[in-house]
Amino acid sequence: MASKKAVAGRTAVGRTQAARRRAAAAGVADWTVMVYMAGDNSLDEFGLLDVAEMKKVGSSDRINILVQRDTAAAGMPTVRYRLRRGTPLAADAVDPDGLGETNTGDPRVFSRFLDWGLETCPAKRTMVVLWNHGAGWDDTDVYHEARRRMAAPPATGRRRDAPAGRGARPGVDRAPAGFMRRGGARRRHRGPFFLSDDAYVRDGRRRAIAFDDEAQDFLDNVEMKEVLDAAARRAGRPFEVIGMDACLMAMVETGVQVAAAGSVLCGSQEIEPGAGWPYDTVLRALARTPEMTGLDLATLVTERFVASYPKTEKATQSAIDLARIRDVADAADALGRRLAAALAGRDGLAARGAVSVARTRAQSYEATDYVDLVDFAERLALAWSGANAEVAAVRDAVKRAVVANHAPHRDVARSHGLSIHFPTTGLSPLYARLAFGRGDWARFLARWTS
């Protein structure tokens, strides 16, 4: 006689198979994965490799794998693909003539890609991946800076390159390649969304930001939020996963920006290796278990991403439950409110010293203005007892929000899954454009840096 457990197992399998038959009959896949591949920059070669990884799995009646790819090759159009296994790439093109030359930094181009994917390949669950360089929240206009610096006398002395190796999306210290190829900018823009190795020096250190070198343009965080929010509204539901195959994007600021449009955010606190996500292993696992949830898929990405690189690589990846990111933001604001009050109070000198020690010792990243929120809070508690309640609230909120976090290298081992902006000199006025940039943490930063 079969056990209750065995009978229940067969019943569950039967329900799953019936659901599969109904979904197949309705022509609705389990997942549609949309990758917005902005390759008109120094990452172009990695884009082709990632497409090849995706084609190792390919689309099926259960999974759609869609890519819109812009390249750095002169005269090559942007092409949309529904990738399949075992076919020439050209055969996967939805429109063989392509879209012509597009500006992937134009929010309208991003918006049209999302609408196309959601309309032509509907699915029970969707993931959108923004593929490029990444700069966290930083919306500084690098192309404007490059033009300004090229007009200035050349700097003297040695220049420092980015750390060598597979992990750094490396480059040299120069103006963006797109500006070197082209003349002026086609469209004046407010700020970048993606970090590039087409670099310039800012504040005495390398800083490199670019998106579409041909157009000298890029998405900023405000545009990203508007496009994702609008696409989710038109679809009538959020994206299950918003993935950032880009550097430095696992931030409180980024999470708050995209919270209304998605259920889970997946990204890295540190710079990403040039090869980015291991799409073949992630998609192969999804193809085996297409019933997985957004939390399952984002957790899978974090595990497979870190496992795909040697232990010498400072690879980080985390998955954040966006339903809980507001709790993290509120806890960070409460901590900022307490610190701002302490700095203005009788014990302001002691508080400033404790904050300085904690800030110096906290886990930081290639962009040194970004620190791990929990590590900073815990080091603050070691140096000063005046904010213990706020520190505990930060720790608890991040623990609930971060559903997966991997950072095995010793140089990033104190990463808890979410970074926060914490400059030591000057708060950019662009910070106030963020959804998180007008609260008490921002007011604390303004007081601290002044």
C-alpha positions in Angstrom: 0.0 0.0 0.0 1.4 3.4 -1.0 2.3 5.8 1.8 0.4 9.1 2.2 3.6 10.8 1.3 3.9 8.9 -1.9 0.3 9.5 -2.9 0.7 13.2 -2.1 3.8 13.3 -4.2 2.1 11.7 -7.2 -0.9 14.1 -6.7 1.5 17.1 -6.7 3.2 15.8 -9.9 -0.2 15.3 -11.5 -1.2 18.8 -10.7 2.1 20.2 -12.1 1.7 18.2 -15.3 -1.8 19.4 -15.7 -0.7 23.0 -15.2 2.0 22.5 -17.8 -0.6 21.1 -20.3 -2.9 24.1 -19.7 -0.1 26.6 -20.0 1.2 24.9 -23.2 -2.4 24.9 -24.6 -2.8 28.6 -23.8 0.6 29.4 -25.4 1.9 30.9 -22.2 5.4 30.0 -21.2 6.6 29.7 -17.6 9.3 32.3 -18.0 10.4 35.1 -20.3 13.9 36.3 -19.8 14.7 39.6 -21.4 18.3 40.9 -21.6 18.9 44.5 -22.6 22.4 44.2 -23.9 24.1 47.5 -24.3 27.3 46.5 -26.0 28.3 49.7 -27.8 31.3 50.1 -25.6 34.4 48.1 -24.4 32.2 45.1 -23.3 31.1 44.2 -26.8 33.2 41.0 -27.0 31.7 39.8 -23.7 28.2 40.3 -25.2 28.8 37.9 -28.0 30.2 35.3 -25.5 27.1 35.7 -23.3 24.8 35.3 -26.2 26.6 32.0 -27.0 26.1 30.9 -23.5 22.3 31.6 -23.7 22.1 29.6 -27.0 23.5 26.6 -25.3 20.1 26.3 -23.6 17.8 28.2 -26.0 14.1 29.0 -25.9 11.4 26.4 -25.6 7.7 26.3 -25.1 8.4 26.8 -21.4 11.1 29.5 -21.5 11.6 32.5 -23.9 15.1 33.9 -24.0 15.0 37.4 -25.6 18.0 39.7 -26.3 18.2 43.1 -27.7 21.9 43.6 -28.6 23.7 46.8 -29.6 27.3 46.4 -30.6 30.4 48.6 -31.0 30.9 47.5 -34.6 30.6 50.4 -37.0 27.5 50.2 -39.2 26.0 47.2 -37.4 22.4 47.5 -36.5 20.8 46.7 -33.1 19.1 43.3 -33.4 16.4 41.6 -31.4 16.7 37.8 -30.9 14.6 35.0 -29.6 17.5 32.7 -29.0 17.3 29.0 -29.8 19.7 26.1 -29.4 21.5 24.6 -32.4 20.7 27.4 -34.9 23.0 30.1 -36.4 22.6 33.3 -34.5 21.3 35.1 -37.6 18.4 32.7 -37.8 17.3 33.7 -34.3 16.8 37.4 -35.3 13.2 38.5 -35.0 13.8 41.1 -37.7 16.7 40.1 -40.1 17.3 43.8 -41.0 17.6 44.8 -37.4 16.5 48.1 -35.8 19.2 50.2 -37.3 21.6 52.1 -35.1 19.9 52.7 -31.7 20.9 54.7 -28.7 20.6 52.3 -25.8 20.9 55.2 -23.4 17.6 56.5 -24.7 14.8 55.5 -22.3 12.4 55.1 -25.3 14.6 52.4 -26.7 14.6 50.5 -23.5 10.8 50.9 -23.1 10.1 49.6 -26.6 12.2 46.5 -25.9 10.3 45.7 -22.7 6.9 46.3 -24.4 7.9 44.1 -27.3 9.1 41.2 -25.1 6.0 41.3 -22.8 3.6 41.5 -25.7 5.2 38.9 -28.1 6.3 36.4 -25.5 3.9 36.5 -22.6 4.8 34.3 -19.6 3.7 33.5 -16.1 6.9 35.1 -14.8 9.4 37.6 -16.3 12.9 38.6 -15.6 14.6 41.7 -17.2 18.4 42.0 -17.1 20.2 45.2 -17.7 23.6 44.2 -19.2 26.4 46.7 -19.3 28.9 48.5 -17.1 27.5 49.7 -13.7 28.1 52.6 -11.4 25.6 52.1 -8.7 23.5 55.2 -8.1 26.1 57.6 -9.6 24.5 59.8 -12.2 27.5 62.0 -13.1 27.7 62.8 -16.8 31.1 61.3 -17.8 30.9 62.4 -21.4 30.6 66.1 -20.3 33.5 65.5 -18.0 35.6 63.9 -20.7 35.0 66.8 -23.1 35.9 69.3 -20.3 39.1 67.4 -19.5 40.2 67.0 -23.1 40.0 70.8 -23.4 42.2 71.2 -20.4 46.1 70.9 -20.4 47.2 67.2 -20.0 47.9 66.0 -16.5 51.4 65.2 -15.4 52.7 62.2 -13.5 51.9 58.5 -13.7 48.3 57.3 -14.2 46.9 54.4 -12.4 45.1 51.7 -14.3 42.3 49.6 -12.8 43.3 46.4 -11.0 44.4 43.9 -13.5 42.9 40.5 -14.0 39.6 39.0 -15.1 37.7 40.7 -12.4 38.1 44.3 -13.4 36.5 44.9 -16.8 39.9 46.7 -17.3 40.9 49.7 -19.2 43.2 52.7 -19.4 42.7 56.2 -18.2 41.4 58.2 -21.1 38.2 59.9 -22.5 35.3 57.6 -23.5 36.0 55.7 -26.7 32.8 57.0 -28.2 33.9 60.6 -27.9 37.2 59.7 -29.4 35.4 58.1 -32.4 32.8 60.8 -32.8 32.6 64.5 -32.4 30.0 66.1 -30.2 27.3 64.5 -28.2 24.0 63.7 -30.0 21.9 64.3 -27.0 22.8 66.2 -23.8 22.2 64.0 -20.9 22.0 64.3 -17.1 23.9 61.3 -15.9 25.1 57.7 -16.3 23.8 54.4 -15.1 26.7 52.2 -16.1 30.3 52.1 -15.2 32.9 51.8 -18.0 36.6 51.2 -18.3 36.6 54.0 -20.8 37.8 56.2 -17.9 38.6 59.6 -16.6 40.0 60.7 -13.3 37.8 62.3 -10.8 38.6 63.3 -7.2 42.1 61.9 -7.6 41.1 58.4 -8.5 40.0 56.5 -11.6 36.3 56.7 -12.3 34.9 55.3 -15.5 31.4 55.6 -16.7 29.8 55.0 -20.1 26.8 53.4 -21.7 26.4 53.9 -25.5 29.7 55.3 -26.8 28.3 55.8 -30.3 25.6 58.2 -29.0 27.5 59.3 -25.9 24.4 58.6 -23.9 23.3 56.4 -21.0 20.3 55.6 -18.8 20.3 57.4 -15.5 18.6 56.0 -12.4 15.6 58.3 -12.8 15.0 57.1 -16.4 15.5 53.5 -15.4 12.9 53.9 -12.7 10.4 55.6 -15.0 10.8 53.0 -17.7 10.5 49.9 -15.4 7.6 51.4 -13.5 5.7 52.2 -16.7 6.3 48.7 -18.2 5.2 47.0 -15.0 2.0 49.1 -15.0 1.2 48.3 -18.6 1.8 44.6 -17.9 -0.5 44.7 -14.9 2.2 43.1 -12.6 5.8 43.6 -11.6 8.8 41.8 -13.0 9.6 38.8 -10.9 13.3 39.5 -11.1 15.2 42.7 -12.1 18.8 41.6 -12.8 21.8 43.9 -13.0 24.6 42.2 -14.9 26.7 45.2 -14.2 29.0 46.5 -11.5 28.2 47.9 -8.1 24.4 47.8 -8.4 23.4 46.0 -5.2 22.7 49.2 -3.3 19.9 50.5 -1.1 19.5 53.4 -3.5 19.1 51.1 -6.5 16.6 48.9 -4.6 14.4 51.8 -3.7 14.5 53.0 -7.3 13.2 49.7 -8.7 11.0 48.5 -5.8 7.7 49.5 -7.5 8.5 47.6 -10.7 9.9 44.3 -9.4 9.8 41.6 -6.7 13.5 40.7 -6.5 16.6 42.6 -7.3 19.8 40.7 -8.2 23.2 42.4 -8.4 26.7 42.8 -7.2 28.1 45.1 -4.5 31.6 44.9 -6.0 32.7 45.4 -9.6 31.8 42.3 -11.8 34.2 40.2 -13.8 34.1 41.0 -17.5 32.4 37.7 -18.3 29.4 38.7 -16.2 26.7 36.2 -15.4 27.1 32.5 -16.3 24.0 32.4 -18.5 24.4 28.8 -19.6 24.4 27.3 -16.1 21.6 29.6 -14.8 19.3 29.0 -17.8 20.0 25.3 -17.9 18.8 25.0 -14.3 15.8 27.1 -15.1 15.0 24.9 -18.1 15.1 21.8 -15.8 12.8 23.5 -13.2 10.8 26.2 -15.0 8.3 26.2 -12.1 10.8 28.1 -9.9 9.8 31.4 -8.4 11.5 34.7 -8.8 13.2 34.3 -5.4 14.4 30.8 -6.5 15.8 32.2 -9.8 17.6 35.2 -8.2 19.1 32.9 -5.5 20.3 30.6 -8.3 22.0 33.5 -10.0 23.8 34.5 -6.9 25.1 30.9 -6.3 26.1 30.2 -9.9 27.7 33.6 -10.5 30.1 33.3 -7.6 30.8 29.6 -8.3 31.7 30.4 -11.9 34.8 32.3 -10.9 38.0 31.2 -9.2 38.4 31.9 -5.5 41.0 34.6 -6.2 38.2 36.7 -7.8 36.4 39.3 -5.6 33.0 38.2 -6.9 29.9 39.3 -5.0 26.2 38.7 -5.8 23.1 39.2 -3.8 19.3 38.9 -4.2 17.1 41.4 -2.4 13.4 41.0 -1.7 12.1 44.3 -2.9 8.9 44.1 -0.7 11.3 44.6 2.2 13.7 47.3 0.8 11.5 50.1 2.2 12.2 48.7 5.7 15.9 48.9 5.0 15.6 52.5 3.7 13.6 53.5 6.8 16.2 51.9 9.1 19.0 53.7 7.3 17.1 57.0 7.5 16.6 56.4 11.3 20.4 55.8 11.7 21.1 58.9 9.6 18.7 61.0 11.7 20.4 59.8 14.9 23.9 60.5 13.6 22.9 64.0 12.3 21.5 64.9 15.7 24.6 63.6 17.5 26.9 65.6 15.2 25.0 68.8 16.1 24.8 68.0 19.8 27.1 68.4 22.9 28.9 65.2 22.1 29.3 66.0 18.5 33.1 65.6 18.5 32.9 62.1 20.0 30.2 61.1 17.6 32.2 62.4 14.6 35.2 60.5 15.7 33.2 57.3 16.0 31.6 57.7 12.6 35.0 58.5 11.1 36.5 55.3 12.6 33.6 53.2 11.5 33.5 54.7 8.0 37.2 54.1 7.5 37.1 50.4 8.7 33.8 49.5 7.0 33.7 47.1 4.0 34.1 49.2 0.9 34.5 48.5 -2.8 36.1 49.6 -6.0 33.9 52.7 -5.8 35.2 53.7 -2.4 32.2 56.0 -1.7 30.1 52.8 -1.4 30.2 50.8 1.9 28.4 47.8 3.1 25.5 49.2 5.2 25.5 46.5 7.9 29.3 46.4 8.3 29.4 50.2 8.8 26.6 50.0 11.4 28.2 47.2 13.3 31.6 49.0 13.4 29.8 52.1 14.5 28.4 50.2 17.5 31.8 49.1 18.4 33.1 52.6 18.5 30.1 54.4 20.0 27.0 53.2 21.9 24.8 56.2 21.0 23.0 54.5 18.1 22.7 50.9 19.3 19.0 50.7 18.7 19.3 52.1 15.2 22.2 49.8 14.4 20.1 46.8 15.5 17.2 47.9 13.3 19.6 48.2 10.3 21.0 44.8 10.9 17.5 43.2 11.2 16.1 45.0 8.2 18.9 43.9 5.9 18.8 40.4 7.2 15.1 40.1 6.3 15.5 41.8 2.9 18.6 40.0 1.6 17.5 36.5 0.7 20.8 35.4 -0.8 24.3 36.8 -0.5 27.6 35.4 -1.7 31.0 37.1 -1.2 33.6 34.4 -0.5 36.8 36.4 -1.2 38.5 37.7 2.0 38.6 41.2 0.7 34.8 41.4 0.4 33.9 38.8 3.1 32.2 41.4 5.3 29.6 42.1 2.6 26.0 41.6 3.7 24.3 42.1 0.3 23.5 45.8 0.3 25.8 48.8 -0.1 25.0 52.5 0.6 26.5 55.7 -0.5 28.8 57.3 2.1 31.2 59.9 0.6 33.9 61.4 2.6 34.0 64.7 0.7 31.0 66.5 -0.8 27.5 65.1 -1.5 26.6 65.3 -5.2 23.4 67.4 -5.8 22.3 64.6 -8.1 21.8 62.4 -5.1 18.6 64.3 -4.3 17.0 63.1 -7.6 16.8 59.5 -6.2 13.8 58.2 -4.4 16.0 57.5 -1.4 18.1 60.7 -1.8 15.8 63.1 0.0 15.5 61.5 3.4 17.4 61.6 6.7 20.4 59.5 5.4 20.9 62.2 2.8 20.6 64.9 5.4 23.2 63.2 7.5 25.5 62.9 4.5 25.1 66.6 3.8 26.0 67.5 7.4 28.9 65.0 7.5 30.5 66.1 4.2 30.1 69.8 5.1 
